[in-house]
Amino acid sequence: MKVLCVNAGSSSLKFQLYDMPAEISIISGYVEKIGAKDSFYTIKSEGKKTETKKPISDHTEAVAIMLKELINYDAVKDLSEIRGVGHRVVHGGEKYAKSVIIDDQVIEDIKALTKFAPLHHPGNLAGIKAMQKALPEATQVAVFDTAFHQTIPKIQYMYPVPMGWYEKYGVRKYGFHGTSHKYITEIMQKKLGKKDINLIICHVGSGASITAVKDGKSYDTTMGLTPLDGLMMGTRSGSIDPSIIKYMIDEAGMTYNEIDTALNKQSGLLGVCGFNDNRDVEKAIASGDENARLALDMYVDRIVRYIAEYYLELNGKVDAIVFTAGVLENGAETRESILNGLAPFGIKVNKAVNDAIASFKEITSGVITTEDSTVPVYVEPTNEEIMIIRDTYSLSKK
């Protein structure tokens, strides 16, 4: 069975086609800058990557291009071979604790939840509608970023605000990157041979979140009502004093929308030093840029603080700490800085092993702490796409 994974953003469409149940990736691609004059798409097949610049007006056209290229690259001989399409959907609210087949009610629920994910859901919905039209016989499945975190207990997900805010408007912690955290949990359960596992998973890429896993289930996580909460990220501020918003409205004459944009797109590493990519920050540090040094120190400090907090939440019973996603899968220096910050917990870096691991190197995973460390720290590549594919395959078979 051929199963397609689709991740539609506000101006992008990422896709990957798998042959199931063998879990073989056949072809993948990325359509970027949808609606802009300089839009383009990239196709990766059989180890080769090609890029095509072409005006792409909307998601319907992006889907049409994707399906055309699947035929052109002989990934499928006929589109009817695609039996299932899995869609990454950012927010499932309290209603969705697992992946579901998309019907009219699910569409309406995703629309209603757009208030929680205004930057993401319009693109998610556009991708779903375009795929329903293009492949009407395929099973369409919604895989929610928030689903894994629905096991978080109330003491952790409630905010200390008026109860009516939660009861009437759903103000609470929902958490994100759930598909990645779930994948890592399952990988570590197999590696350690333990189902009721306790983990601290650090998913740190351009977006970043840390999750405490207790007895194999999400117990707490850093992102909240929206993905803005928690860690300092590439362009997001993470947690700040909420009074800053009113202060900047009063003092700088900024509108709320301007501040929201600044906190989501102009803050974090970018706001402090002008670079949002960790690799560029490290290059700037090497050239003596003091703001870059400050930015990385702040970044690492916040990661260390949340790991320490979750270590205590888990009563010190932690089977492993896991580093995953772009920055921590590849950034040996950043990983080492985090482990040095955790030294008071008896965690020690194995520098030789740490320096040898990256997604572009021969070794892509492993334990980067010494044997006498109190908690082993793993580097483990995430794979959100395969989780979407597995759920879609399972529901499509039914």
N, C-alpha and C positions, 0 to 999 in steps of 0.2 A: 504494500500500500504506500502511495506517495502522500506525504503530509507536509503542509506548508506552514511555516512560522512567519507571522507578520507583526512588525512593531511600527505602528504609524504615529509619528509625531505631528506637531502643528505644521511643519514644513518639510517633513522627511518621511521616507518609507524604507524600512530595513526588512529584508526577507531572507529566508533560508529554506531550501527544500530538502527533505529527508526521505530516504527509503526505509520504511518500517516493516517489521520490527527489528531489522538489523541495525538501526540507528546509524545509517551511513549518510553523511552529508553529500548531496549531489552538486548543489550550486547555491551561491549566496549573492546578495547584492544590496546596494544602498542608493536610493534616490534622494538627492539633497536639493535644498533651496527651492522646493515646490512653490510655484506662484511668482518666482523672481525671474528676471531676465537671464541671469547667469546660472540657471539650474543645470544639473548634470546628474548622471547616474554611473555607478560602478558595478561591474559584474566580475565575480571571482569563480572560476571553474577550472578544475584539474590543475590547480596551482598557479594559474595565470590570471592576471587582473587587467581589465580593460576599462577605460573611462570614456564616456561619451558626453559631450556638451550639447544640450538641447533644451529649448524653452518647454517647460512642463507647467501647464496652467493650474492643475488641481490634482487631488488624489485619484480621481477616476482615470485621468490620463496616466498618472504614475503606475497604477495597477495594470492598465492596458500595456504599457511598456514592459513591465515586469513579466506579464504572461507571454507577450510576444517573444521576449528573450529566452524564456524557458523552452519554447519551441525551437528557436533559432540555435540554441546551444545543445539541442537534443536531450535536454533534461527530462522532457516528456514528449511523447509522440502526439498525444492528444490531451487536452486539458481535462478531459473526463477521468484521467488517471489520478488526478488530485482528489482524494476522498475526504480530506479534512483540512481545515484552515484554523490555526490557533492564533488568537489575537492577544497581545499584551494590552491589558487595560489597567490604568494606574490605580484607580480607586474603586473598591467594592463596598465601602461603608461597612456597617455592621451586618448587612444581609448576606454577604458572600464570603464564606469561609473555605470555599473550594472552587475549582473551575467548573463551568457549566456550559451546556449547549445554548447558543444564542437564539432566543425567540423574541417576539415583540415586547414581552414584559421585561426581558433583560435589557433590550434597547432603551426602553423608557426609564429603567433604573439607572442606567449609565448616564442618560441625559440629566436625570434628577441629581446625580452625584457630581455633575460638572462644576457645581459651586465649590466643591472641595479641590478640584483639579482643573481650573479654567484654562491652564496652558496646555494640558495634555489631552483631555477628553474630546475636544472638537476633532483633533487629529485621529484619535482612536476610533471615534464614530465614523469619520469620513472613510477610514480604511475598511471598517466593517461593512458599511453600505456599498462601497465599491466592490468588495469581494463577493458580497451576496449577489450583486447584479452580474458580475463576471462569471462566478461559479455557483449557480443556483442549486446544483445537485450535491455540492460538498457540504459536510457538516461544519458549521462555523462554531468555534469554541472561544469563550472569554476566559482568560487566565489573569487573575487579579493580583497586583503587586501587594495588596494589603492582606490577602487571604491568610497567609501563614501566621500573621500576627494576631489573629482573632482568638488565640488561646491566652493572650496576655490578661492577667487578672485585673479586676477593677481597681484595686489599690494602685496599680501601675499606670493604667490608661486614663484615669480621671485626672482632670486639672482642678486645682483649688480655686475655682470660680463659682459664681452662683449656680446652683443645681439646675435651675431653669434653662441655662445655656446648653446643658447637655440634654435635658429632657425634651426641649422644644426644637433645638437647632443642631443637635448632634456634636457639640463641641467636646472632643476627647482626643486622645492619642490613637492614631490608626497604624502608623508605621508603614514603611515602604521597603523596596528591594527584597520583598518577601520571597520571591521566586528564587533569588540567589541564595538567601539565607537557608531556605528549605533544601536546596541542592547541596550546599556545604554540609548541612546537618546529616543528610542521608549518606554522603561520602564518608564522613567521619564515623558514623555508626558502623559502616562496613569496615573501615580501617582499624577501628579500635575494638570491633566485635562486641559492641554494647548498644542496646536500644535506648535505655533511659540515660542518655548522655547529657552531661553539662558542658556547655561550650560558651566562649565569648568569640563571636564572629565579627571581624572587622572588614566590611565591604567598603573599600576606599578607592574610588575612581574620581571622575569629575564631580559626581555626586557621591556622598559618603554617609554610611550609617553603621552603627555597631549594635549587635543584638546579643542579649543574654539568652541562651537556650538552657532550659531546665527540664530534665527528664525527657529530652527529645522534642520539646515544644518551646515555641517562642514565649519568653517570660517577661522581657522588657526590651525596648529598642529606642534609639535616639531620635529618629524622626517622629513627628507628632501628627497634628491635624493635617499638615501639609509637609512636603519634603524640605521645607526651609529650616525646620527645627533641628537642634542637636549640634553636630560637628561643624566646624569651619570647613568649607569646601572650596572648589575651584573658583566659583563666582558667587556662591551663597554665603551669607554671614554665619548661618547657624544660630544658636541661641544667643540672644542679646537682651538687655533691659528693654522691655516694651515701651517704657516712657521715652526712649530715644525717638520714637515715631512722632509723638506730639511735640517734643522739643524741637525737632527739625522742621516741623510744620510752622511752629511759632517763630523760630529764630531765622530760618533760611527761606521761609515763604514757599517751601516745597508742597506739592499736593500729595495726597496719600498714594496715588498711582505712581508718581515719580519715586517716592520712597520705596514702594513695593518693588518697582523695577530695579532700584539701586540695591536693595537687599538680596534680590534673587540673581541679578545679572552683573552687578558691578562691585560686589563685595568679596569676601573670602580672600584667597591668595591674590586675586586680581586687584581687589581694592587696596590691599596693603602694599603691594610691590609692583603692580602693573602686569604681572604674568599669572595666567590661570593654569598653565600646564606645569606639573611638577618638574619635568625635565628642564624647562626654561628657567624655573626658579633656581634649580641646582647650578645651572650654568652661570646665572647672575651672581650667585653666592661665590662661585669660583673666581669671578672677576672683581670681587670686593664690594658688591652691592649690599649695603647695610639693611635696606628695607626688605630685600629678598631673604636675608638671614633672619630678620625679625618675623617675616611671614611664615617661614618654615618652622621656626621655633614655636610660634603660636599654634600652628597646625598640629605639630607633634604633641604639644602640651595638652591640647584638648582630647586627642586620641588617648593619651596615657590616662587622663583624668577619668574618662568614661570606662576604660578597661578596669581601673581601680574600683570605681563605683560598682560595676557589675560583678567584680570579684567578691565584693562584700555582700551584694544581693544574693549571690549563690553560696554564701556562707563559707567561702574559701574552697568549696568542693568543685573544682574546675578540672575537667579531664584534658582540655586543650584550649589554647587560644589559636584562632585561625586567621591568617591574613589572606585576603582575596581582592579581586577586581584590579583595574589597571595600575594604580599607583603602588599597591602593596604586592602585586604579582611581579612587578619589575623594579621597584625602587629600593635597591639594597641599602643605600645610605639612609633613606627614610625609615626603613625597617629597623636598622641598627640603632637609630636615634630613639625610636619608640622603646626598644628593648632596654636601652640604657636607662630610660626613664622608669622602667619597671624593675630596676635592680633591687629596690628595697623589698620586693616580693620574692627575692631569691631567683629571679629569672636572668639568665646569662646568655649572651649571644655567642654562637659558634661562627665566628667571622668568616672562616674559609668556606663553610657551607652556604652561609647567607650570600656571600659575594658571587657564588657559582649559580644561583637560581634566578631565572627570569623566563618569561614566555618566549623570548627570542633566542634562548640558549638551549643547550642540549638537555639540561636539567631544569624542569619547570615546576617541580614541587618537592617538598621535603621538610624535615624538622631543622629549624635554624637555631635551636638552643643547645646548650651543652647537656650532657647526660645527667649532671647533678642539679639541673634547674628544677625548681619546685613544680613548674608547669611547663609542658612542652609547647612550643609555638611552631605551628605548621604554616607553610605557604602552600595554598591549594587553589589552582585556577577555577574560577566559577564557570558555569555554563547554563545561563538562564534559558537559552533557546531550546536545549534538549529537554528541560523540564516542561516547557510549553508544548513541545512536540509529543512528549510522553502522555500528557494529559489529553491532548487532542486525539492522539491515536486511540487511547483507551475509550474515550467517549464516542469516537467515530465508529468503532467496532460495534458498540451497542446499538 
